[in-house]
Amino acid sequence: MVQQLTSERPATDTGQGDAEPVPAWFVNTVFGNLPRSDQRRCAKSYLRALLTSPGRKTVRAMAGSTTDLQALQQFVNQSPWDWRPARRALTRLAAEWMNPRATVLELALVPKYGEQIVGVHRRPTPTGGSVNCQVALGMFLTEQDRSLPVDWQLYLNRAWGEDEQHRRRARIPADVRRRPLEDLALDLLDRSPEPRRGRTPPVILDLRGTGDTARAAAGLMERGTGFLLSLGAEEQRRANVLKPPVRGPLVTLASPARLDLRGAAGAGRFRLLAEWSPARDRPRKVWLTNLLDGASNDLLALLRLKGTSGAALKAVDEDYGMGDFTGRSYPGWHHHMTLVSAAYAVDTLELCDQDDGDPGDPGFIGRLPRE
């Protein structure tokens, strides 16, 4: 579970004469689709506030980092700008600056107080209790040492997905309805731009037993995507996962054979892999994969990328304000998450030390990635 904010990012003095933390070329590249110059200025101001304000990242809490609190409130919560072009641009930029080895889909449970914030509902916890939270699914482009979130989905339970009073209050679009988590994951992948040079990295998805992995596998097989999907406890029982005769960090439980996983594209050909913890007498995770030719060490290296994206998710929450959105609107949540992801990209890709450019120049398209 993603925890509440536990650490504070140190404030940065951005007074006259200090380096601007948000390159103008970055704003132009990611938010150039915004039709008005005042919107682009608001995007830059919000990014600057996310990067330099200590503590919580609500608009009101970031008031000390901006001269126009009302404009930022309007920009995030009421303005009708489309967040999807910005996320596509961020994905393309990340693919140029990184060499993603996997696309990791991270599930985040974000605790919230009250019931009026969009998407908030009570959800059971593994310990038998329940928590008031939002459930978000993020798409992270991940390489060995860094991971960058580029797109998000917000899960809507029955109340937010079907109750018209909730929907009107949160300004949820008519075509957005309650859908299972595995469908949201597939939508994230479908919205992603074509990979650079035609390379499609494998997908790593852990729904923590809350989704239908077989249904996710079927969708990924239809898309021709390589994947590693964790099995929930019930899915492990259906797949007849047994304790293997040997123990190692990653053990093949089933060879490339047809496994009886309902709905998975007519069963298909898969491997089952068990990830063991030295202190436990049962697998920590069991993964389903269609990567039949990969050696165990190669697959284990891929699974380690899950730790990289998990660390990025924690940083996005604790240091960049993922969980600090308190607005009631669905567009407002997506605006905030787009700006949070962009702020994290500025730091993660170390863009603040790059030469700037004039975003007003129609020929300006941003800087090339470093070698």
QUINOR-V65541 format. One record per residue. N is the residue number from 0. RES is the residue in three letters. PSI is psi in radians with two decimals (none if undefined). D_FIRST is the distance of its C-alpha to the first C-alpha in whole Angstrom. Layout:
BEGIN
N;RES;PSI;D_FIRST / N;RES;PSI;D_FIRST
END
This chain:
BEGIN
0;MET;2.45;0 / 1;VAL;2.25;4 / 2;GLN;2.90;6 / 3;GLN;2.86;10 / 4;LEU;2.17;12 / 5;THR;-0.19;14 / 6;SER;2.69;16 / 7;GLU;2.40;19 / 8;ARG;2.29;21 / 9;PRO;2.51;25 / 10;ALA;2.58;27 / 11;THR;2.24;29 / 12;ASP;2.06;33 / 13;THR;0.53;34 / 14;GLY;3.06;37 / 15;GLN;2.32;40 / 16;GLY;-0.29;41 / 17;ASP;2.77;38 / 18;ALA;2.41;36 / 19;GLU;2.16;34 / 20;PRO;-0.28;30 / 21;VAL;1.88;30 / 22;PRO;2.40;33 / 23;ALA;-0.64;35 / 24;TRP;-0.56;35 / 25;PHE;-0.79;31 / 26;VAL;-0.75;32 / 27;ASN;-0.67;34 / 28;THR;-0.78;33 / 29;VAL;-0.68;30 / 30;PHE;0.31;31 / 31;GLY;-0.30;34 / 32;ASN;-0.28;34 / 33;LEU;2.26;34 / 34;PRO;-0.37;38 / 35;ARG;2.56;38 / 36;SER;-0.59;39 / 37;ASP;-0.55;37 / 38;GLN;-0.73;34 / 39;ARG;-0.63;34 / 40;ARG;-0.70;34 / 41;CYS;-0.69;32 / 42;ALA;-0.78;29 / 43;LYS;-0.71;30 / 44;SER;-0.71;30 / 45;TYR;-0.75;27 / 46;LEU;-0.77;26 / 47;ARG;-0.74;28 / 48;ALA;-0.71;26 / 49;LEU;-0.63;23 / 50;LEU;-0.42;24 / 51;THR;-0.26;26 / 52;SER;2.33;25 / 53;PRO;2.77;23 / 54;GLY;-2.61;20 / 55;ARG;2.64;19 / 56;LYS;0.63;20 / 57;THR;2.76;21 / 58;VAL;-0.74;25 / 59;ARG;-0.69;26 / 60;ALA;-0.43;24 / 61;MET;0.24;26 / 62;ALA;-0.55;29 / 63;GLY;-0.24;31 / 64;SER;0.08;30 / 65;THR;2.66;32 / 66;THR;-0.10;35 / 67;ASP;1.40;34 / 68;LEU;-0.74;32 / 69;GLN;-0.68;33 / 70;ALA;-0.70;33 / 71;LEU;-0.69;30 / 72;GLN;-0.82;29 / 73;GLN;-0.76;31 / 74;PHE;-0.72;30 / 75;VAL;-0.77;26 / 76;ASN;-0.55;26 / 77;GLN;-0.53;30 / 78;SER;2.41;31 / 79;PRO;0.33;31 / 80;TRP;2.56;31 / 81;ASP;2.10;29 / 82;TRP;-0.29;26 / 83;ARG;-0.75;26 / 84;PRO;-0.65;29 / 85;ALA;-0.70;27 / 86;ARG;-0.66;24 / 87;ARG;-0.73;27 / 88;ALA;-0.70;29 / 89;LEU;-0.69;26 / 90;THR;-0.78;25 / 91;ARG;-0.73;29 / 92;LEU;-0.79;29 / 93;ALA;-0.70;26 / 94;ALA;-0.51;28 / 95;GLU;-0.64;31 / 96;TRP;-0.28;29 / 97;MET;3.03;27 / 98;ASN;1.33;28 / 99;PRO;2.28;25 / 100;ARG;-0.28;24 / 101;ALA;2.68;22 / 102;THR;1.97;20 / 103;VAL;2.22;16 / 104;LEU;1.95;14 / 105;GLU;2.28;11 / 106;LEU;2.25;8 / 107;ALA;2.22;6 / 108;LEU;2.01;5 / 109;VAL;1.85;7 / 110;PRO;2.46;9 / 111;LYS;2.61;13 / 112;TYR;2.50;16 / 113;GLY;3.08;19 / 114;GLU;0.11;19 / 115;GLN;-0.31;21 / 116;ILE;2.39;19 / 117;VAL;2.33;19 / 118;GLY;-0.11;16 / 119;VAL;2.34;15 / 120;HIS;2.91;15 / 121;ARG;2.42;14 / 122;ARG;2.41;12 / 123;PRO;2.63;12 / 124;THR;2.80;9 / 125;PRO;-0.38;10 / 126;THR;0.00;12 / 127;GLY;-0.09;14 / 128;GLY;-2.70;13 / 129;SER;2.80;12 / 130;VAL;2.50;10 / 131;ASN;2.08;12 / 132;CYS;2.89;10 / 133;GLN;2.65;11 / 134;VAL;2.07;10 / 135;ALA;2.65;11 / 136;LEU;2.12;12 / 137;GLY;2.54;14 / 138;MET;2.09;17 / 139;PHE;2.11;17 / 140;LEU;2.19;20 / 141;THR;2.28;20 / 142;GLU;-2.98;23 / 143;GLN;-0.77;23 / 144;ASP;-0.06;22 / 145;ARG;2.74;20 / 146;SER;2.45;18 / 147;LEU;2.14;19 / 148;PRO;2.33;17 / 149;VAL;-0.22;20 / 150;ASP;2.76;19 / 151;TRP;2.65;17 / 152;GLN;2.54;17 / 153;LEU;2.12;15 / 154;TYR;2.36;15 / 155;LEU;2.17;18 / 156;ASN;-2.96;18 / 157;ARG;-0.74;22 / 158;ALA;-0.85;22 / 159;TRP;-0.45;22 / 160;GLY;-0.40;23 / 161;GLU;-0.46;26 / 162;ASP;2.09;27 / 163;GLU;-0.55;30 / 164;GLN;-0.79;29 / 165;HIS;-0.76;26 / 166;ARG;-0.74;26 / 167;ARG;-0.75;29 / 168;ARG;-0.62;28 / 169;ALA;0.01;25 / 170;ARG;0.81;27 / 171;ILE;2.20;26 / 172;PRO;2.67;28 / 173;ALA;-0.52;30 / 174;ASP;0.05;29 / 175;VAL;2.02;25 / 176;ARG;3.08;24 / 177;ARG;2.21;22 / 178;ARG;2.62;21 / 179;PRO;2.75;19 / 180;LEU;-0.63;16 / 181;GLU;-0.56;18 / 182;ASP;-0.68;21 / 183;LEU;-0.67;19 / 184;ALA;-0.77;18 / 185;LEU;-0.62;22 / 186;ASP;-0.72;23 / 187;LEU;-0.77;21 / 188;LEU;-0.67;23 / 189;ASP;-0.52;26 / 190;ARG;-0.23;26 / 191;SER;2.44;26 / 192;PRO;2.84;29 / 193;GLU;2.41;31 / 194;PRO;2.69;30 / 195;ARG;2.35;32 / 196;ARG;0.51;35 / 197;GLY;0.12;34 / 198;ARG;2.19;32 / 199;THR;1.86;29 / 200;PRO;2.68;26 / 201;PRO;2.79;24 / 202;VAL;2.35;21 / 203;ILE;2.15;18 / 204;LEU;2.18;15 / 205;ASP;1.81;13 / 206;LEU;0.07;12 / 207;ARG;0.61;10 / 208;GLY;0.10;13 / 209;THR;-0.06;13 / 210;GLY;3.13;16 / 211;ASP;1.76;19 / 212;THR;-0.63;19 / 213;ALA;-0.69;23 / 214;ARG;-0.69;24 / 215;ALA;-0.74;21 / 216;ALA;-0.72;24 / 217;ALA;-0.78;27 / 218;GLY;-0.70;26 / 219;LEU;-0.65;25 / 220;MET;-0.72;29 / 221;GLU;-0.53;30 / 222;ARG;0.00;29 / 223;GLY;0.54;31 / 224;THR;2.35;27 / 225;GLY;2.55;26 / 226;PHE;2.79;23 / 227;LEU;2.00;20 / 228;LEU;2.27;18 / 229;SER;2.53;16 / 230;LEU;2.41;18 / 231;GLY;3.01;16 / 232;ALA;-0.76;18 / 233;GLU;-0.68;21 / 234;GLU;-0.60;21 / 235;GLN;-0.71;22 / 236;ARG;-0.73;24 / 237;ARG;-0.58;26 / 238;ALA;0.07;27 / 239;ASN;0.84;28 / 240;VAL;2.12;26 / 241;LEU;2.79;28 / 242;LYS;2.17;28 / 243;PRO;2.78;29 / 244;PRO;-0.30;33 / 245;VAL;2.80;31 / 246;ARG;2.36;28 / 247;GLY;3.09;27 / 248;PRO;-0.50;24 / 249;LEU;2.06;24 / 250;VAL;2.33;27 / 251;THR;2.08;28 / 252;LEU;-0.48;28 / 253;ALA;2.32;30 / 254;SER;3.07;33 / 255;PRO;1.45;33 / 256;ALA;2.94;34 / 257;ARG;2.15;34 / 258;LEU;2.52;31 / 259;ASP;1.38;31 / 260;LEU;1.89;27 / 261;ARG;2.30;28 / 262;GLY;-0.12;28 / 263;ALA;1.21;28 / 264;ALA;0.90;31 / 265;GLY;0.63;33 / 266;ALA;-1.06;32 / 267;GLY;-3.13;32 / 268;ARG;2.13;32 / 269;PHE;2.97;29 / 270;ARG;2.60;28 / 271;LEU;2.28;25 / 272;LEU;2.33;24 / 273;ALA;2.26;22 / 274;GLU;2.06;20 / 275;TRP;2.54;21 / 276;SER;2.33;20 / 277;PRO;-0.47;23 / 278;ALA;-0.01;22 / 279;ARG;2.71;21 / 280;ASP;0.24;24 / 281;ARG;2.84;22 / 282;PRO;2.43;20 / 283;ARG;-0.69;16 / 284;LYS;2.57;16 / 285;VAL;2.22;19 / 286;TRP;2.44;20 / 287;LEU;2.29;22 / 288;THR;2.60;24 / 289;ASN;0.20;28 / 290;LEU;1.46;28 / 291;LEU;-0.43;31 / 292;ASP;-0.11;33 / 293;GLY;2.36;30 / 294;ALA;2.75;31 / 295;SER;-0.69;28 / 296;ASN;-0.65;28 / 297;ASP;-0.73;27 / 298;LEU;-0.64;25 / 299;LEU;-0.66;23 / 300;ALA;-0.68;23 / 301;LEU;-0.76;22 / 302;LEU;-0.50;19 / 303;ARG;-0.42;18 / 304;LEU;-0.40;18 / 305;LYS;-0.62;14 / 306;GLY;-0.62;14 / 307;THR;-0.80;16 / 308;SER;-0.58;14 / 309;GLY;-0.69;10 / 310;ALA;-0.67;12 / 311;ALA;-0.73;13 / 312;LEU;-0.74;10 / 313;LYS;-0.73;9 / 314;ALA;-0.72;13 / 315;VAL;-0.64;13 / 316;ASP;-0.86;11 / 317;GLU;-0.60;13 / 318;ASP;-0.32;16 / 319;TYR;0.04;17 / 320;GLY;0.40;16 / 321;MET;-0.77;13 / 322;GLY;0.13;12 / 323;ASP;0.01;15 / 324;PHE;2.21;17 / 325;THR;0.15;19 / 326;GLY;2.88;21 / 327;ARG;-0.10;22 / 328;SER;2.53;23 / 329;TYR;-0.82;22 / 330;PRO;-0.65;24 / 331;GLY;-0.73;23 / 332;TRP;-0.78;19 / 333;HIS;-0.64;20 / 334;HIS;-0.85;23 / 335;HIS;-0.80;20 / 336;MET;-0.59;18 / 337;THR;-0.78;21 / 338;LEU;-0.65;22 / 339;VAL;-0.78;19 / 340;SER;-0.70;19 / 341;ALA;-0.71;23 / 342;ALA;-0.73;22 / 343;TYR;-0.62;20 / 344;ALA;-0.69;23 / 345;VAL;-0.78;25 / 346;ASP;-0.79;24 / 347;THR;-0.72;23 / 348;LEU;0.00;26 / 349;GLU;0.95;28 / 350;LEU;-0.35;30 / 351;CYS;-0.27;31 / 352;ASP;0.15;34 / 353;GLN;2.70;35 / 354;ASP;2.47;38 / 355;ASP;3.06;38 / 356;GLY;3.13;40 / 357;ASP;1.88;42 / 358;PRO;-0.22;39 / 359;GLY;-0.22;42 / 360;ASP;2.07;44 / 361;PRO;-0.32;44 / 362;GLY;-0.05;44 / 363;PHE;2.17;41 / 364;ILE;0.25;38 / 365;GLY;3.00;36 / 366;ARG;2.68;37 / 367;LEU;2.62;37 / 368;PRO;2.66;34 / 369;ARG;2.67;35 / 370;GLU;none;36
END
